[in-house]
Amino acid sequence: MHIVHVIARLNDGGPARVLAALARTMIARGHRVTVLAGSCAPDEPDLSDEVRASGAALEHVPGFGRRLRPTGDCSAVLFLLKRLPQLAPDVVHTHTAKAGVLGRLVCRARGLRCLHTYHGHVLHGYFSAAGDVIVRTVERLSAGPFHHQALTPSQARDLRDRARIGRPSRWTVLPVPVQPVAPLPAAWHSELDPTIPVMGFLGRLAPVKDGALFLAVLAELSKRMRLQGVVCGDGQERGQLEAQARASGVTVRFTGFIPAGEALAAMDVLVLTSRNEGLPLAAFEAASAGVAVVAPPVGGLADMIRWRAALGARRNAPALADAVHRVLTDTRLRRRLVARAKQVQEGVTPEALAPRYERLYRSIVEGHR
């Protein structure tokens, strides 16, 4: 079977890491994998080498990248219209919003079978109310007859049932593979006070991740107990978040992009403050590293909370601060959360999920669904 993945760019984030894991596991099972990807921005870590190391063939798509650019996107469409039929894939697997829309439109024009994975979605939390309506309309139009993958039951209800995207019979709820991470020591850890708990953030510094709320939670809880914060990640909001931290007087270190194991090794609790999530890779990575998670019940995080793999709280500073306080002061609760999260995480390793992905691809190729 020849699987062709299409993604806007291979920046160091969930979709690219998932794609690399999928490529590696499918190649190990005897399949051929090609990846068509655009370019990362100069300030973004690029996972192209990791994808090549998986054994996949990697080709550059001109025009694909982070931002919407009509001329670039037209170049990408023209390239895909020509190249996808030449590759003759058994199934095209699209990832990320822009590649998902353009890839599905090209697959419809060329009569190719397609699966689109919603790692997250931009139906709300990214744009204005009017923008949300436009995005939902575009997603419904591009969905067409294709297969779609939600990562958790909550995401399926949001996309399939509420947003009415695609055909209900062609939706699959299937987690993405998450590679376990081990705590990784780093020199900067010695600059933290080992006697004071550390509350951590891990992810892009973008509006949908709401780093401002993380800092508000840190400030709220710092009124009750001594606490340190670490913000691991980078992005467009870093400058304003650093300014917010200085203004609030909280003790917080901004590390920029670092390996997940290095980030998690510094934390006593990981706090996710997202407005919207697919399957939260950071939460599963925290589980494998033995770090408890506190989060609001949004998207896939609602499922993590329902599975008792994370402690949930309303998405505001006082409620999340209360939850973090419970985790930091109740050792038994923290151990229960970590133990249950590890059980859940073991079910989403690349090796555990590989047979399910292979069955999904085959069902699409054979037209069973």
JOLIN-V714473 format. One record per helix or strand of 3 or more residues. SS is the DSSP state (hx for helix, st for strand). FROM is the first residue (numbers start at 0). TO is the last residue. If there is no record, write none. Layout:
ss=SS from=FROM to=TO
ss=SS from=FROM to=TO
This chain:
ss=st from=1 to=6
ss=hx from=13 to=27
ss=st from=31 to=36
ss=hx from=47 to=52
ss=st from=56 to=59
ss=hx from=69 to=86
ss=st from=90 to=94
ss=hx from=96 to=109
ss=st from=113 to=116
ss=hx from=128 to=142
ss=st from=146 to=149
ss=hx from=152 to=161
ss=hx from=167 to=169
ss=st from=170 to=172
ss=hx from=186 to=190
ss=st from=197 to=201
ss=hx from=206 to=208
ss=hx from=210 to=221
ss=st from=227 to=232
ss=hx from=237 to=247
ss=st from=251 to=255
ss=hx from=259 to=263
ss=st from=268 to=271
ss=hx from=280 to=288
ss=st from=291 to=294
ss=hx from=299 to=305
ss=hx from=316 to=328
ss=hx from=330 to=345
ss=hx from=349 to=365
